[in-house]
Amino acid sequence: MVAARRKRRRKRRRRKRRRRRRRRRRRKKVC
């Protein structure tokens, strides 16, 4: 059960990282 909880947390972190990368790309286009 603990491993299942960790997998769910990792999926949420990956989604947050993808959103942050998109923001960085937009900033580079502005520069």
C-alpha positions in Angstrom: 0.0 0.0 0.0 2.9 2.4 0.7 4.3 1.8 -2.7 1.0 2.6 -4.4 0.8 5.9 -2.5 4.3 6.8 -3.6 3.5 6.1 -7.2 0.4 8.4 -7.0 2.6 11.2 -5.5 5.2 10.8 -8.3 2.5 11.2 -11.0 1.4 14.4 -9.4 4.9 15.8 -9.3 5.5 14.9 -12.9 2.4 16.9 -13.9 3.7 19.9 -12.0 7.1 19.8 -13.6 5.6 19.7 -17.1 3.6 22.9 -16.3 6.7 24.6 -15.0 8.7 23.8 -18.1 6.0 25.3 -20.3 6.2 28.5 -18.3 10.0 28.7 -18.8 9.6 28.2 -22.6 7.2 31.1 -22.7 9.6 33.3 -20.8 12.4 32.4 -23.3 10.1 33.5 -26.2 9.5 36.8 -24.5 13.2 37.5 -24.2 
